[in-house]
Amino acid sequence: MEFDGQREGEEVIYVFHRHIITSIKGFLWFIIMTALGVIPSFIWPDNNQMFWVWLIFFGIGILGAAYSWMLWHFSFYIVTDQRLRQVRQKGLFNRSVVDLELRKIENMSYGVHGVFATIFDYGSILIQTEAGDLVISMVSHPEVVYNELENTWHDKK
């Protein structure tokens, strides 16, 4: 895999996302808008125009869910043999990129907290540097990601 800003000789080791459950707002938006679109049919049951009202609400729900998924899909982390790159999509036209050199990492740990986190297998990874801490929350399969980061970090120490 190659990415924009990749250095010459830099090798991608691992790419990961936050858990898909971070898109739950979009799914809930879809459910709410679809349900709201049904309400006028109960108020005016004989009006065939209410199908179009429902369809508009359904479409708005789809757009909200697609937007939420897009934010999740285009936000990811790249682990290379030199650094950890965080790419966060914050809107349609707003993206931020943060690089953390592996040699600047002092310590790493991960945690899975709570029933839902255990059931859905997500957690947080804490990366400590002398400049401050980087917390990657809602990581899918945190133990696997932590082990990949840990192995890459120890190989480059």
C-alpha positions in Angstrom: 0.0 0.0 0.0 1.1 3.5 -0.7 -0.2 6.8 0.7 0.2 10.5 0.1 3.2 11.8 2.0 5.0 8.4 2.1 8.7 8.8 2.5 11.2 7.0 0.2 11.9 3.6 1.6 9.1 3.8 4.1 7.2 0.6 4.5 3.5 0.3 5.5 3.2 -2.3 8.3 -0.5 -2.0 9.3 -3.6 0.1 8.7 -6.5 0.3 11.1 -9.8 2.2 11.7 -11.8 3.0 14.8 -14.6 0.6 15.4 -17.6 0.9 13.0 -19.8 1.5 16.1 -18.4 5.0 16.0 -20.9 5.5 13.1 -23.9 4.7 15.3 -25.2 8.3 15.1 -25.7 7.9 11.4 -27.5 4.6 11.8 -29.7 6.1 14.6 -30.4 9.2 12.3 -31.5 6.8 9.6 -33.9 4.9 11.9 -35.4 8.1 13.4 -35.9 9.8 10.0 -37.5 6.6 8.6 -39.8 6.4 11.6 -40.7 10.1 11.4 -41.6 9.7 7.7 -44.2 7.0 8.6 -46.0 9.3 11.1 -47.9 11.4 8.5 -49.3 8.1 7.0 -51.0 7.4 10.4 -52.4 10.9 10.5 -53.7 10.9 6.9 -54.1 7.2 6.0 -56.1 7.9 2.9 -53.6 10.3 1.3 -51.4 8.6 -1.2 -49.0 11.6 -1.1 -47.7 10.4 2.2 -45.6 7.8 0.5 -43.6 10.7 -1.0 -43.2 12.3 2.4 -41.9 9.0 3.7 -39.5 8.7 0.8 -38.1 12.2 1.4 -37.5 11.4 5.1 -36.0 8.0 4.1 -33.7 9.8 1.7 -32.6 12.3 4.4 -31.9 9.3 6.7 -29.8 7.6 4.0 -27.8 10.8 3.5 -27.1 11.1 7.3 -26.1 7.5 7.5 -23.8 7.8 4.4 -22.2 11.0 5.9 -21.5 9.2 9.2 -20.0 6.2 7.3 -17.9 8.5 5.1 -16.4 10.1 8.2 -15.5 6.7 9.6 -14.2 5.3 6.3 -11.9 8.2 5.5 -10.5 8.3 9.1 -7.8 5.8 9.7 -4.3 5.1 11.1 -1.3 4.0 9.2 1.6 2.3 11.0 4.8 2.3 9.0 8.3 1.3 9.9 9.1 4.9 10.8 5.9 6.5 12.2 2.2 6.4 13.1 0.0 8.6 10.9 -3.4 9.6 12.0 -5.8 10.7 9.2 -9.1 12.2 10.5 -12.0 13.2 8.2 -13.9 15.9 10.1 -16.4 16.9 7.5 -16.8 16.8 3.7 -14.0 19.3 3.2 -12.0 19.1 6.4 -9.3 16.5 7.0 -6.4 16.6 9.5 -3.2 14.5 9.4 -0.9 14.0 12.4 2.4 12.1 12.3 4.1 10.6 15.3 7.6 9.2 14.9 8.0 5.8 16.4 11.3 6.7 18.0 9.5 9.4 20.1 7.2 6.9 21.7 8.1 6.2 25.3 5.4 3.8 26.3 2.1 2.2 25.1 -0.8 0.5 26.7 -4.4 -0.5 25.8 -7.6 -1.0 27.7 -11.1 -2.4 27.1 -13.6 -0.9 29.5 -17.1 -2.0 30.0 -19.6 -4.5 28.9 -20.3 -3.1 25.4 -16.6 -2.7 24.7 -16.0 -6.3 25.6 -19.0 -7.5 23.6 -18.2 -5.5 20.5 -14.4 -5.8 20.9 -13.3 -2.2 21.0 -11.0 -0.2 23.3 -8.5 2.5 23.7 -4.8 2.6 23.0 -2.7 5.1 25.0 0.6 6.2 23.4 2.9 8.2 25.7 5.6 10.5 24.4 7.7 13.2 26.0 5.5 15.8 24.3 2.2 14.4 25.6 -0.2 11.5 25.2 -2.0 10.3 22.2 -5.2 8.4 23.0 -6.8 6.4 20.1 -10.3 5.6 21.3 -12.8 3.2 20.1 -10.3 1.0 18.3 -11.6 -2.2 16.8 -9.7 -5.3 18.1 -7.5 -3.2 20.4 -5.3 -6.2 21.4 -4.4 -7.0 17.8 -3.7 -3.3 17.0 -1.7 -2.9 20.2 0.4 -5.9 19.4 1.1 -4.7 15.9 2.1 -1.2 17.2 4.2 -2.7 20.0 6.1 -5.1 17.7 6.8 -2.3 15.2 7.9 0.1 17.9 10.2 -2.5 19.5 11.7 -3.4 16.1 12.7 0.3 15.6 14.0 1.1 19.1 
